[in-house]
Amino acid sequence: MTRIVDGEMYAIDHNGLLRIKFVEKTPSGITLKSFNSKEYPDEDYDFDKIISQRFVILGRIFWWSYIRPLGSRSMA
């Protein structure tokens, strides 16, 4: 499951660094987005950077969860 579907979450080998990011295709490459985008802004990579920085899509993340902060009662 390495074919990129816009907005899905993937495990990525980025030059030896394991990263988990939402991936979106762009006309010139890809954009990596974080679940906590306030702390980690979007990252745009063109095809030349993808090759030079050795991006490898390892696979789509099909199951994930997060822990709500204590006191958060949102049930959205």
PDB file of N, H, CA, C and O in Angstrom:
ATOM      1  N   MET A   1       0.844  -1.179   0.000  1.00  0.00           N
ATOM      2  CA  MET A   1       0.000   0.000   0.000  1.00  0.00           C
ATOM      3  C   MET A   1       0.891   1.244   0.000  1.00  0.00           C
ATOM      4  O   MET A   1       0.916   2.013   0.961  1.00  0.00           O
ATOM      5  N   THR A   2       1.615   1.418  -1.095  1.00  0.00           N
ATOM      6  H   THR A   2       1.595   0.793  -1.876  1.00  0.00           H
ATOM      7  CA  THR A   2       2.534   2.538  -1.206  1.00  0.00           C
ATOM      8  C   THR A   2       2.082   3.581  -2.223  1.00  0.00           C
ATOM      9  O   THR A   2       2.724   4.622  -2.365  1.00  0.00           O
ATOM     10  N   ARG A   3       0.989   3.319  -2.929  1.00  0.00           N
ATOM     11  H   ARG A   3       0.467   2.474  -2.814  1.00  0.00           H
ATOM     12  CA  ARG A   3       0.450   4.308  -3.868  1.00  0.00           C
ATOM     13  C   ARG A   3      -0.177   5.431  -3.057  1.00  0.00           C
ATOM     14  O   ARG A   3      -1.024   5.183  -2.199  1.00  0.00           O
ATOM     15  N   ILE A   4       0.233   6.661  -3.324  1.00  0.00           N
ATOM     16  H   ILE A   4       0.920   6.863  -4.022  1.00  0.00           H
ATOM     17  CA  ILE A   4      -0.240   7.796  -2.532  1.00  0.00           C
ATOM     18  C   ILE A   4      -1.679   8.141  -2.886  1.00  0.00           C
ATOM     19  O   ILE A   4      -2.019   8.371  -4.047  1.00  0.00           O
ATOM     20  N   VAL A   5      -2.514   8.172  -1.850  1.00  0.00           N
ATOM     21  H   VAL A   5      -2.238   7.985  -0.907  1.00  0.00           H
ATOM     22  CA  VAL A   5      -3.889   8.653  -1.941  1.00  0.00           C
ATOM     23  C   VAL A   5      -3.921   9.928  -1.117  1.00  0.00           C
ATOM     24  O   VAL A   5      -3.600   9.905   0.072  1.00  0.00           O
ATOM     25  N   ASP A   6      -4.303  11.040  -1.733  1.00  0.00           N
ATOM     26  H   ASP A   6      -4.564  11.059  -2.698  1.00  0.00           H
ATOM     27  CA  ASP A   6      -4.275  12.336  -1.053  1.00  0.00           C
ATOM     28  C   ASP A   6      -4.964  12.296   0.302  1.00  0.00           C
ATOM     29  O   ASP A   6      -6.073  11.782   0.447  1.00  0.00           O
ATOM     30  N   GLY A   7      -4.266  12.860   1.299  1.00  0.00           N
ATOM     31  H   GLY A   7      -3.365  13.279   1.182  1.00  0.00           H
ATOM     32  CA  GLY A   7      -4.833  13.010   2.633  1.00  0.00           C
ATOM     33  C   GLY A   7      -4.682  11.807   3.538  1.00  0.00           C
ATOM     34  O   GLY A   7      -5.071  11.873   4.704  1.00  0.00           O
ATOM     35  N   GLU A   8      -4.128  10.705   3.045  1.00  0.00           N
ATOM     36  H   GLU A   8      -3.811  10.651   2.098  1.00  0.00           H
ATOM     37  CA  GLU A   8      -3.926   9.530   3.882  1.00  0.00           C
ATOM     38  C   GLU A   8      -2.590   9.628   4.603  1.00  0.00           C
ATOM     39  O   GLU A   8      -1.722  10.405   4.206  1.00  0.00           O
ATOM     40  N   MET A   9      -2.425   8.843   5.662  1.00  0.00           N
ATOM     41  H   MET A   9      -3.130   8.212   5.985  1.00  0.00           H
ATOM     42  CA  MET A   9      -1.218   8.860   6.484  1.00  0.00           C
ATOM     43  C   MET A   9      -0.299   7.714   6.051  1.00  0.00           C
ATOM     44  O   MET A   9      -0.744   6.589   5.822  1.00  0.00           O
ATOM     45  N   TYR A  10       1.007   8.036   5.947  1.00  0.00           N
ATOM     46  H   TYR A  10       1.369   8.949   6.133  1.00  0.00           H
ATOM     47  CA  TYR A  10       1.987   7.055   5.472  1.00  0.00           C
ATOM     48  C   TYR A  10       3.219   7.023   6.365  1.00  0.00           C
ATOM     49  O   TYR A  10       3.579   8.021   6.990  1.00  0.00           O
ATOM     50  N   ALA A  11       3.859   5.861   6.414  1.00  0.00           N
ATOM     51  H   ALA A  11       3.567   5.050   5.907  1.00  0.00           H
ATOM     52  CA  ALA A  11       5.187   5.725   7.005  1.00  0.00           C
ATOM     53  C   ALA A  11       6.181   5.996   5.884  1.00  0.00           C
ATOM     54  O   ALA A  11       6.076   5.431   4.795  1.00  0.00           O
ATOM     55  N   ILE A  12       7.152   6.872   6.166  1.00  0.00           N
ATOM     56  H   ILE A  12       7.237   7.331   7.050  1.00  0.00           H
ATOM     57  CA  ILE A  12       8.102   7.311   5.145  1.00  0.00           C
ATOM     58  C   ILE A  12       9.520   7.163   5.691  1.00  0.00           C
ATOM     59  O   ILE A  12       9.803   7.540   6.828  1.00  0.00           O
ATOM     60  N   ASP A  13      10.405   6.609   4.864  1.00  0.00           N
ATOM     61  H   ASP A  13      10.175   6.303   3.940  1.00  0.00           H
ATOM     62  CA  ASP A  13      11.838   6.619   5.160  1.00  0.00           C
ATOM     63  C   ASP A  13      12.387   7.855   4.453  1.00  0.00           C
ATOM     64  O   ASP A  13      12.458   7.890   3.225  1.00  0.00           O
ATOM     65  N   HIS A  14      12.771   8.858   5.220  1.00  0.00           N
ATOM     66  H   HIS A  14      12.713   8.830   6.218  1.00  0.00           H
ATOM     67  CA  HIS A  14      13.286  10.119   4.674  1.00  0.00           C
ATOM     68  C   HIS A  14      14.774  10.179   4.974  1.00  0.00           C
ATOM     69  O   HIS A  14      15.198  10.706   6.002  1.00  0.00           O
ATOM     70  N   ASN A  15      15.558   9.627   4.054  1.00  0.00           N
ATOM     71  H   ASN A  15      15.213   9.198   3.218  1.00  0.00           H
ATOM     72  CA  ASN A  15      17.014   9.591   4.186  1.00  0.00           C
ATOM     73  C   ASN A  15      17.443   8.916   5.493  1.00  0.00           C
ATOM     74  O   ASN A  15      18.366   9.378   6.164  1.00  0.00           O
ATOM     75  N   GLY A  16      16.764   7.819   5.844  1.00  0.00           N
ATOM     76  H   GLY A  16      16.014   7.444   5.299  1.00  0.00           H
ATOM     77  CA  GLY A  16      17.106   7.058   7.040  1.00  0.00           C
ATOM     78  C   GLY A  16      16.295   7.414   8.275  1.00  0.00           C
ATOM     79  O   GLY A  16      16.381   6.718   9.287  1.00  0.00           O
ATOM     80  N   LEU A  17      15.505   8.486   8.213  1.00  0.00           N
ATOM     81  H   LEU A  17      15.435   9.051   7.391  1.00  0.00           H
ATOM     82  CA  LEU A  17      14.667   8.916   9.329  1.00  0.00           C
ATOM     83  C   LEU A  17      13.240   8.413   9.103  1.00  0.00           C
ATOM     84  O   LEU A  17      12.636   8.704   8.071  1.00  0.00           O
ATOM     85  N   LEU A  18      12.703   7.662  10.062  1.00  0.00           N
ATOM     86  H   LEU A  18      13.194   7.425  10.900  1.00  0.00           H
ATOM     87  CA  LEU A  18      11.330   7.185   9.944  1.00  0.00           C
ATOM     88  C   LEU A  18      10.376   8.321  10.303  1.00  0.00           C
ATOM     89  O   LEU A  18      10.483   8.909  11.379  1.00  0.00           O
ATOM     90  N   ARG A  19       9.448   8.626   9.407  1.00  0.00           N
ATOM     91  H   ARG A  19       9.361   8.147   8.533  1.00  0.00           H
ATOM     92  CA  ARG A  19       8.481   9.693   9.636  1.00  0.00           C
ATOM     93  C   ARG A  19       7.085   9.161   9.361  1.00  0.00           C
ATOM     94  O   ARG A  19       6.892   8.317   8.486  1.00  0.00           O
ATOM     95  N   ILE A  20       6.108   9.663  10.119  1.00  0.00           N
ATOM     96  H   ILE A  20       6.265  10.348  10.830  1.00  0.00           H
ATOM     97  CA  ILE A  20       4.703   9.342   9.907  1.00  0.00           C
ATOM     98  C   ILE A  20       4.014  10.659   9.589  1.00  0.00           C
ATOM     99  O   ILE A  20       3.975  11.559  10.428  1.00  0.00           O
ATOM    100  N   LYS A  21       3.467  10.778   8.372  1.00  0.00           N
ATOM    101  H   LYS A  21       3.499  10.047   7.691  1.00  0.00           H
ATOM    102  CA  LYS A  21       2.886  12.039   7.919  1.00  0.00           C
ATOM    103  C   LYS A  21       1.677  11.783   7.030  1.00  0.00           C
ATOM    104  O   LYS A  21       1.558  10.734   6.397  1.00  0.00           O
ATOM    105  N   PHE A  22       0.773  12.778   6.998  1.00  0.00           N
ATOM    106  H   PHE A  22       0.869  13.630   7.512  1.00  0.00           H
ATOM    107  CA  PHE A  22      -0.260  12.812   5.974  1.00  0.00           C
ATOM    108  C   PHE A  22       0.424  13.280   4.697  1.00  0.00           C
ATOM    109  O   PHE A  22       1.260  14.183   4.741  1.00  0.00           O
ATOM    110  N   VAL A  23       0.082  12.682   3.564  1.00  0.00           N
ATOM    111  H   VAL A  23      -0.597  11.949   3.528  1.00  0.00           H
ATOM    112  CA  VAL A  23       0.740  13.011   2.297  1.00  0.00           C
ATOM    113  C   VAL A  23      -0.315  13.461   1.293  1.00  0.00           C
ATOM    114  O   VAL A  23      -1.376  12.850   1.166  1.00  0.00           O
ATOM    115  N   GLU A  24      -0.002  14.538   0.586  1.00  0.00           N
ATOM    116  H   GLU A  24       0.860  15.034   0.689  1.00  0.00           H
ATOM    117  CA  GLU A  24      -0.838  15.011  -0.512  1.00  0.00           C
ATOM    118  C   GLU A  24       0.049  15.221  -1.729  1.00  0.00           C
ATOM    119  O   GLU A  24       1.154  15.754  -1.626  1.00  0.00           O
ATOM    120  N   LYS A  25      -0.455  14.790  -2.892  1.00  0.00           N
ATOM    121  H   LYS A  25      -1.353  14.357  -2.976  1.00  0.00           H
ATOM    122  CA  LYS A  25       0.269  15.010  -4.140  1.00  0.00           C
ATOM    123  C   LYS A  25       0.057  16.454  -4.588  1.00  0.00           C
ATOM    124  O   LYS A  25      -1.023  17.018  -4.414  1.00  0.00           O
ATOM    125  N   THR A  26       1.107  17.043  -5.169  1.00  0.00           N
ATOM    126  H   THR A  26       1.985  16.585  -5.310  1.00  0.00           H
ATOM    127  CA  THR A  26       1.022  18.370  -5.777  1.00  0.00           C
ATOM    128  C   THR A  26       1.512  18.231  -7.218  1.00  0.00           C
ATOM    129  O   THR A  26       2.119  17.217  -7.562  1.00  0.00           O
ATOM    130  N   PRO A  27       1.261  19.222  -8.061  1.00  0.00           N
ATOM    131  CA  PRO A  27       1.756  19.115  -9.448  1.00  0.00           C
ATOM    132  C   PRO A  27       3.274  18.969  -9.546  1.00  0.00           C
ATOM    133  O   PRO A  27       3.778  18.380 -10.502  1.00  0.00           O
ATOM    134  N   SER A  28       4.007  19.503  -8.562  1.00  0.00           N
ATOM    135  H   SER A  28       3.597  19.981  -7.785  1.00  0.00           H
ATOM    136  CA  SER A  28       5.466  19.444  -8.645  1.00  0.00           C
ATOM    137  C   SER A  28       6.100  18.435  -7.688  1.00  0.00           C
ATOM    138  O   SER A  28       7.324  18.307  -7.669  1.00  0.00           O
ATOM    139  N   GLY A  29       5.302  17.710  -6.889  1.00  0.00           N
ATOM    140  H   GLY A  29       4.307  17.814  -6.904  1.00  0.00           H
ATOM    141  CA  GLY A  29       5.861  16.747  -5.932  1.00  0.00           C
ATOM    142  C   GLY A  29       4.843  16.332  -4.896  1.00  0.00           C
ATOM    143  O   GLY A  29       3.759  15.859  -5.237  1.00  0.00           O
ATOM    144  N   ILE A  30       5.192  16.510  -3.605  1.00  0.00           N
ATOM    145  H   ILE A  30       6.073  16.895  -3.328  1.00  0.00           H
ATOM    146  CA  ILE A  30       4.293  16.141  -2.510  1.00  0.00           C
ATOM    147  C   ILE A  30       4.351  17.189  -1.395  1.00  0.00           C
ATOM    148  O   ILE A  30       5.304  17.962  -1.293  1.00  0.00           O
ATOM    149  N   THR A  31       3.315  17.192  -0.571  1.00  0.00           N
ATOM    150  H   THR A  31       2.541  16.564  -0.654  1.00  0.00           H
ATOM    151  CA  THR A  31       3.284  17.981   0.654  1.00  0.00           C
ATOM    152  C   THR A  31       3.103  17.015   1.813  1.00  0.00           C
ATOM    153  O   THR A  31       2.232  16.147   1.771  1.00  0.00           O
ATOM    154  N   LEU A  32       3.926  17.164   2.850  1.00  0.00           N
ATOM    155  H   LEU A  32       4.634  17.869   2.884  1.00  0.00           H
ATOM    156  CA  LEU A  32       3.800  16.373   4.068  1.00  0.00           C
ATOM    157  C   LEU A  32       3.127  17.233   5.115  1.00  0.00           C
ATOM    158  O   LEU A  32       3.523  18.377   5.341  1.00  0.00           O
ATOM    159  N   LYS A  33       2.103  16.679   5.758  1.00  0.00           N
ATOM    160  H   LYS A  33       1.782  15.750   5.574  1.00  0.00           H
ATOM    161  CA  LYS A  33       1.358  17.409   6.781  1.00  0.00           C
ATOM    162  C   LYS A  33       1.369  16.613   8.073  1.00  0.00           C
ATOM    163  O   LYS A  33       1.349  15.382   8.059  1.00  0.00           O
ATOM    164  N   SER A  34       1.401  17.335   9.199  1.00  0.00           N
ATOM    165  H   SER A  34       1.418  18.335   9.210  1.00  0.00           H
ATOM    166  CA  SER A  34       1.401  16.707  10.511  1.00  0.00           C
ATOM    167  C   SER A  34       0.017  16.775  11.133  1.00  0.00           C
ATOM    168  O   SER A  34      -0.767  17.673  10.828  1.00  0.00           O
ATOM    169  N   PHE A  35      -0.276  15.824  12.006  1.00  0.00           N
ATOM    170  H   PHE A  35       0.361  15.095  12.255  1.00  0.00           H
ATOM    171  CA  PHE A  35      -1.518  15.858  12.772  1.00  0.00           C
ATOM    172  C   PHE A  35      -1.533  17.093  13.659  1.00  0.00           C
ATOM    173  O   PHE A  35      -2.584  17.707  13.844  1.00  0.00           O
ATOM    174  N   ASN A  36      -0.385  17.466  14.210  1.00  0.00           N
ATOM    175  H   ASN A  36       0.469  16.967  14.060  1.00  0.00           H
ATOM    176  CA  ASN A  36      -0.254  18.653  15.054  1.00  0.00           C
ATOM    177  C   ASN A  36       0.414  19.761  14.240  1.00  0.00           C
ATOM    178  O   ASN A  36       1.563  20.125  14.492  1.00  0.00           O
ATOM    179  N   SER A  37      -0.320  20.290  13.263  1.00  0.00           N
ATOM    180  H   SER A  37      -1.253  19.995  13.058  1.00  0.00           H
ATOM    181  CA  SER A  37       0.241  21.236  12.300  1.00  0.00           C
ATOM    182  C   SER A  37       0.607  22.593  12.904  1.00  0.00           C
ATOM    183  O   SER A  37       1.332  23.363  12.275  1.00  0.00           O
ATOM    184  N   LYS A  38       0.125  22.900  14.100  1.00  0.00           N
ATOM    185  H   LYS A  38      -0.464  22.275  14.612  1.00  0.00           H
ATOM    186  CA  LYS A  38       0.522  24.157  14.737  1.00  0.00           C
ATOM    187  C   LYS A  38       1.994  24.116  15.140  1.00  0.00           C
ATOM    188  O   LYS A  38       2.694  25.126  15.061  1.00  0.00           O
ATOM    189  N   GLU A  39       2.456  22.951  15.569  1.00  0.00           N
ATOM    190  H   GLU A  39       1.888  22.131  15.633  1.00  0.00           H
ATOM    191  CA  GLU A  39       3.858  22.799  15.969  1.00  0.00           C
ATOM    192  C   GLU A  39       4.767  22.427  14.800  1.00  0.00           C
ATOM    193  O   GLU A  39       5.942  22.792  14.780  1.00  0.00           O
ATOM    194  N   TYR A  40       4.220  21.702  13.833  1.00  0.00           N
ATOM    195  H   TYR A  40       3.265  21.405  13.850  1.00  0.00           H
ATOM    196  CA  TYR A  40       5.006  21.219  12.699  1.00  0.00           C
ATOM    197  C   TYR A  40       4.317  21.632  11.403  1.00  0.00           C
ATOM    198  O   TYR A  40       3.398  20.949  10.950  1.00  0.00           O
ATOM    199  N   PRO A  41       4.748  22.748  10.795  1.00  0.00           N
ATOM    200  CA  PRO A  41       4.088  23.242   9.580  1.00  0.00           C
ATOM    201  C   PRO A  41       4.271  22.288   8.399  1.00  0.00           C
ATOM    202  O   PRO A  41       5.135  21.411   8.414  1.00  0.00           O
ATOM    203  N   ASP A  42       3.433  22.485   7.373  1.00  0.00           N
ATOM    204  H   ASP A  42       2.732  23.198   7.361  1.00  0.00           H
ATOM    205  CA  ASP A  42       3.503  21.674   6.159  1.00  0.00           C
ATOM    206  C   ASP A  42       4.879  21.784   5.520  1.00  0.00           C
ATOM    207  O   ASP A  42       5.546  22.815   5.605  1.00  0.00           O
ATOM    208  N   GLU A  43       5.283  20.695   4.877  1.00  0.00           N
ATOM    209  H   GLU A  43       4.741  19.858   4.808  1.00  0.00           H
ATOM    210  CA  GLU A  43       6.569  20.643   4.182  1.00  0.00           C
ATOM    211  C   GLU A  43       6.324  20.285   2.727  1.00  0.00           C
ATOM    212  O   GLU A  43       5.706  19.261   2.434  1.00  0.00           O
ATOM    213  N   ASP A  44       6.801  21.117   1.818  1.00  0.00           N
ATOM    214  H   ASP A  44       7.303  21.949   2.056  1.00  0.00           H
ATOM    215  CA  ASP A  44       6.650  20.862   0.387  1.00  0.00           C
ATOM    216  C   ASP A  44       7.958  20.344  -0.190  1.00  0.00           C
ATOM    217  O   ASP A  44       9.029  20.885   0.085  1.00  0.00           O
ATOM    218  N   TYR A  45       7.859  19.286  -0.995  1.00  0.00           N
ATOM    219  H   TYR A  45       6.989  18.846  -1.218  1.00  0.00           H
ATOM    220  CA  TYR A  45       9.030  18.695  -1.638  1.00  0.00           C
ATOM    221  C   TYR A  45       8.731  18.512  -3.122  1.00  0.00           C
ATOM    222  O   TYR A  45       7.720  17.920  -3.497  1.00  0.00           O
ATOM    223  N   ASP A  46       9.641  19.037  -3.969  1.00  0.00           N
ATOM    224  H   ASP A  46      10.463  19.518  -3.664  1.00  0.00           H
ATOM    225  CA  ASP A  46       9.488  18.798  -5.398  1.00  0.00           C
ATOM    226  C   ASP A  46      10.171  17.466  -5.743  1.00  0.00           C
ATOM    227  O   ASP A  46      10.823  16.854  -4.896  1.00  0.00           O
ATOM    228  N   PHE A  47      10.010  17.032  -6.990  1.00  0.00           N
ATOM    229  H   PHE A  47       9.480  17.529  -7.677  1.00  0.00           H
ATOM    230  CA  PHE A  47      10.527  15.724  -7.377  1.00  0.00           C
ATOM    231  C   PHE A  47      12.044  15.627  -7.225  1.00  0.00           C
ATOM    232  O   PHE A  47      12.556  14.569  -6.857  1.00  0.00           O
ATOM    233  N   ASP A  48      12.773  16.713  -7.501  1.00  0.00           N
ATOM    234  H   ASP A  48      12.358  17.572  -7.800  1.00  0.00           H
ATOM    235  CA  ASP A  48      14.230  16.688  -7.347  1.00  0.00           C
ATOM    236  C   ASP A  48      14.632  16.452  -5.892  1.00  0.00           C
ATOM    237  O   ASP A  48      15.547  15.674  -5.621  1.00  0.00           O
ATOM    238  N   LYS A  49      13.948  17.125  -4.945  1.00  0.00           N
ATOM    239  H   LYS A  49      13.204  17.756  -5.165  1.00  0.00           H
ATOM    240  CA  LYS A  49      14.240  16.924  -3.520  1.00  0.00           C
ATOM    241  C   LYS A  49      13.862  15.515  -3.066  1.00  0.00           C
ATOM    242  O   LYS A  49      14.559  14.913  -2.249  1.00  0.00           O
ATOM    243  N   ILE A  50      12.771  15.000  -3.592  1.00  0.00           N
ATOM    244  H   ILE A  50      12.205  15.489  -4.256  1.00  0.00           H
ATOM    245  CA  ILE A  50      12.331  13.648  -3.236  1.00  0.00           C
ATOM    246  C   ILE A  50      13.422  12.629  -3.580  1.00  0.00           C
ATOM    247  O   ILE A  50      13.708  11.721  -2.800  1.00  0.00           O
ATOM    248  N   ILE A  51      14.016  12.796  -4.747  1.00  0.00           N
ATOM    249  H   ILE A  51      13.783  13.534  -5.381  1.00  0.00           H
ATOM    250  CA  ILE A  51      15.069  11.873  -5.173  1.00  0.00           C
ATOM    251  C   ILE A  51      16.360  12.119  -4.399  1.00  0.00           C
ATOM    252  O   ILE A  51      16.976  11.170  -3.914  1.00  0.00           O
ATOM    253  N   SER A  52      16.780  13.385  -4.277  1.00  0.00           N
ATOM    254  H   SER A  52      16.280  14.155  -4.671  1.00  0.00           H
ATOM    255  CA  SER A  52      18.061  13.677  -3.620  1.00  0.00           C
ATOM    256  C   SER A  52      18.026  13.374  -2.122  1.00  0.00           C
ATOM    257  O   SER A  52      19.053  13.037  -1.535  1.00  0.00           O
ATOM    258  N   GLN A  53      16.837  13.493  -1.496  1.00  0.00           N
ATOM    259  H   GLN A  53      16.003  13.767  -1.973  1.00  0.00           H
ATOM    260  CA  GLN A  53      16.735  13.229  -0.057  1.00  0.00           C
ATOM    261  C   GLN A  53      16.249  11.805   0.238  1.00  0.00           C
ATOM    262  O   GLN A  53      15.906  11.480   1.375  1.00  0.00           O
ATOM    263  N   ARG A  54      16.224  10.972  -0.787  1.00  0.00           N
ATOM    264  H   ARG A  54      16.502  11.236  -1.711  1.00  0.00           H
ATOM    265  CA  ARG A  54      15.903   9.540  -0.663  1.00  0.00           C
ATOM    266  C   ARG A  54      14.611   9.275   0.114  1.00  0.00           C
ATOM    267  O   ARG A  54      14.628   8.661   1.181  1.00  0.00           O
ATOM    268  N   PHE A  55      13.504   9.745  -0.434  1.00  0.00           N
ATOM    269  H   PHE A  55      13.490  10.245  -1.300  1.00  0.00           H
ATOM    270  CA  PHE A  55      12.186   9.445   0.124  1.00  0.00           C
ATOM    271  C   PHE A  55      11.755   8.061  -0.335  1.00  0.00           C
ATOM    272  O   PHE A  55      11.838   7.740  -1.521  1.00  0.00           O
ATOM    273  N   VAL A  56      11.293   7.242   0.606  1.00  0.00           N
ATOM    274  H   VAL A  56      11.225   7.503   1.569  1.00  0.00           H
ATOM    275  CA  VAL A  56      10.713   5.947   0.270  1.00  0.00           C
ATOM    276  C   VAL A  56       9.410   5.825   1.050  1.00  0.00           C
ATOM    277  O   VAL A  56       9.412   5.881   2.280  1.00  0.00           O
ATOM    278  N   ILE A  57       8.304   5.660   0.343  1.00  0.00           N
ATOM    279  H   ILE A  57       8.302   5.615  -0.656  1.00  0.00           H
ATOM    280  CA  ILE A  57       7.019   5.422   0.997  1.00  0.00           C
ATOM    281  C   ILE A  57       7.008   3.963   1.434  1.00  0.00           C
ATOM    282  O   ILE A  57       7.023   3.062   0.595  1.00  0.00           O
ATOM    283  N   LEU A  58       6.981   3.727   2.744  1.00  0.00           N
ATOM    284  H   LEU A  58       6.969   4.459   3.425  1.00  0.00           H
ATOM    285  CA  LEU A  58       7.015   2.356   3.264  1.00  0.00           C
ATOM    286  C   LEU A  58       5.641   1.719   3.256  1.00  0.00           C
ATOM    287  O   LEU A  58       5.515   0.514   3.042  1.00  0.00           O
ATOM    288  N   GLY A  59       4.606   2.519   3.489  1.00  0.00           N
ATOM    289  H   GLY A  59       4.708   3.498   3.663  1.00  0.00           H
ATOM    290  CA  GLY A  59       3.254   1.988   3.464  1.00  0.00           C
ATOM    291  C   GLY A  59       2.273   2.925   4.129  1.00  0.00           C
ATOM    292  O   GLY A  59       2.651   3.820   4.885  1.00  0.00           O
ATOM    293  N   ARG A  60       0.989   2.698   3.829  1.00  0.00           N
ATOM    294  H   ARG A  60       0.682   1.971   3.215  1.00  0.00           H
ATOM    295  CA  ARG A  60      -0.080   3.511   4.405  1.00  0.00           C
ATOM    296  C   ARG A  60      -0.358   3.070   5.828  1.00  0.00           C
ATOM    297  O   ARG A  60      -0.366   1.873   6.118  1.00  0.00           O
ATOM    298  N   ILE A  61      -0.586   4.023   6.716  1.00  0.00           N
ATOM    299  H   ILE A  61      -0.579   4.995   6.480  1.00  0.00           H
ATOM    300  CA  ILE A  61      -0.985   3.741   8.095  1.00  0.00           C
ATOM    301  C   ILE A  61      -2.486   3.478   8.069  1.00  0.00           C
ATOM    302  O   ILE A  61      -3.259   4.366   7.708  1.00  0.00           O
ATOM    303  N   PHE A  62      -2.905   2.287   8.442  1.00  0.00           N
ATOM    304  H   PHE A  62      -2.277   1.567   8.736  1.00  0.00           H
ATOM    305  CA  PHE A  62      -4.324   1.958   8.347  1.00  0.00           C
ATOM    306  C   PHE A  62      -5.029   1.971   9.696  1.00  0.00           C
ATOM    307  O   PHE A  62      -6.255   1.868   9.745  1.00  0.00           O
ATOM    308  N   TRP A  63      -4.284   2.095  10.791  1.00  0.00           N
ATOM    309  H   TRP A  63      -3.288   2.179  10.751  1.00  0.00           H
ATOM    310  CA  TRP A  63      -4.902   2.147  12.122  1.00  0.00           C
ATOM    311  C   TRP A  63      -4.077   3.067  13.001  1.00  0.00           C
ATOM    312  O   TRP A  63      -2.876   2.856  13.171  1.00  0.00           O
ATOM    313  N   TRP A  64      -4.716   4.087  13.563  1.00  0.00           N
ATOM    314  H   TRP A  64      -5.692   4.258  13.426  1.00  0.00           H
ATOM    315  CA  TRP A  64      -4.006   4.996  14.461  1.00  0.00           C
ATOM    316  C   TRP A  64      -4.998   5.618  15.416  1.00  0.00           C
ATOM    317  O   TRP A  64      -6.202   5.632  15.162  1.00  0.00           O
ATOM    318  N   SER A  65      -4.481   6.132  16.520  1.00  0.00           N
ATOM    319  H   SER A  65      -3.503   6.121  16.727  1.00  0.00           H
ATOM    320  CA  SER A  65      -5.327   6.815  17.500  1.00  0.00           C
ATOM    321  C   SER A  65      -4.479   7.862  18.208  1.00  0.00           C
ATOM    322  O   SER A  65      -3.264   7.921  18.019  1.00  0.00           O
ATOM    323  N   TYR A  66      -5.115   8.669  19.006  1.00  0.00           N
ATOM    324  H   TYR A  66      -6.102   8.620  19.159  1.00  0.00           H
ATOM    325  CA  TYR A  66      -4.388   9.644  19.795  1.00  0.00           C
ATOM    326  C   TYR A  66      -5.068   9.771  21.147  1.00  0.00           C
ATOM    327  O   TYR A  66      -6.225   9.386  21.312  1.00  0.00           O
ATOM    328  N   ILE A  67      -4.340  10.313  22.108  1.00  0.00           N
ATOM    329  H   ILE A  67      -3.400  10.626  21.974  1.00  0.00           H
ATOM    330  CA  ILE A  67      -4.863  10.480  23.460  1.00  0.00           C
ATOM    331  C   ILE A  67      -5.288  11.928  23.630  1.00  0.00           C
ATOM    332  O   ILE A  67      -4.497  12.850  23.429  1.00  0.00           O
ATOM    333  N   ARG A  68      -6.541  12.116  24.002  1.00  0.00           N
ATOM    334  H   ARG A  68      -7.184  11.367  24.166  1.00  0.00           H
ATOM    335  CA  ARG A  68      -7.034  13.473  24.243  1.00  0.00           C
ATOM    336  C   ARG A  68      -6.413  14.018  25.520  1.00  0.00           C
ATOM    337  O   ARG A  68      -6.182  13.265  26.466  1.00  0.00           O
ATOM    338  N   PRO A  69      -6.140  15.325  25.557  1.00  0.00           N
ATOM    339  CA  PRO A  69      -5.626  15.920  26.790  1.00  0.00           C
ATOM    340  C   PRO A  69      -6.614  15.745  27.945  1.00  0.00           C
ATOM    341  O   PRO A  69      -7.826  15.758  27.730  1.00  0.00           O
ATOM    342  N   LEU A  70      -6.109  15.583  29.154  1.00  0.00           N
ATOM    343  H   LEU A  70      -5.125  15.572  29.329  1.00  0.00           H
ATOM    344  CA  LEU A  70      -6.947  15.432  30.338  1.00  0.00           C
ATOM    345  C   LEU A  70      -7.853  16.638  30.475  1.00  0.00           C
ATOM    346  O   LEU A  70      -7.395  17.776  30.368  1.00  0.00           O
ATOM    347  N   GLY A  71      -9.124  16.402  30.707  1.00  0.00           N
ATOM    348  H   GLY A  71      -9.496  15.478  30.794  1.00  0.00           H
ATOM    349  CA  GLY A  71     -10.097  17.489  30.842  1.00  0.00           C
ATOM    350  C   GLY A  71     -10.800  17.836  29.547  1.00  0.00           C
ATOM    351  O   GLY A  71     -11.757  18.610  29.562  1.00  0.00           O
ATOM    352  N   SER A  72     -10.355  17.287  28.423  1.00  0.00           N
ATOM    353  H   SER A  72      -9.577  16.658  28.410  1.00  0.00           H
ATOM    354  CA  SER A  72     -11.006  17.534  27.141  1.00  0.00           C
ATOM    355  C   SER A  72     -12.233  16.643  27.048  1.00  0.00           C
ATOM    356  O   SER A  72     -12.114  15.419  27.091  1.00  0.00           O
ATOM    357  N   ARG A  73     -13.392  17.234  26.923  1.00  0.00           N
ATOM    358  H   ARG A  73     -13.489  18.229  26.888  1.00  0.00           H
ATOM    359  CA  ARG A  73     -14.621  16.469  26.897  1.00  0.00           C
ATOM    360  C   ARG A  73     -15.226  16.407  25.502  1.00  0.00           C
ATOM    361  O   ARG A  73     -16.364  15.965  25.346  1.00  0.00           O
ATOM    362  N   SER A  74     -14.507  16.832  24.511  1.00  0.00           N
ATOM    363  H   SER A  74     -13.582  17.192  24.638  1.00  0.00           H
ATOM    364  CA  SER A  74     -15.020  16.818  23.150  1.00  0.00           C
ATOM    365  C   SER A  74     -15.230  15.363  22.693  1.00  0.00           C
ATOM    366  O   SER A  74     -14.326  14.533  22.787  1.00  0.00           O
ATOM    367  N   MET A  75     -16.400  15.087  22.216  1.00  0.00           N
ATOM    368  H   MET A  75     -17.134  15.761  22.140  1.00  0.00           H
ATOM    369  CA  MET A  75     -16.718  13.734  21.739  1.00  0.00           C
ATOM    370  C   MET A  75     -16.997  13.774  20.228  1.00  0.00           C
ATOM    371  O   MET A  75     -17.856  13.040  19.741  1.00  0.00           O
ATOM    372  N   ALA A  76     -16.283  14.618  19.493  1.00  0.00           N
ATOM    373  H   ALA A  76     -15.585  15.215  19.888  1.00  0.00           H
ATOM    374  CA  ALA A  76     -16.517  14.793  18.059  1.00  0.00           C
ATOM    375  C   ALA A  76     -16.252  13.592  17.303  1.00  0.00           C
ATOM    376  O   ALA A  76     -16.404  13.585  16.082  1.00  0.00           O
TER     377      ALA A  76
END
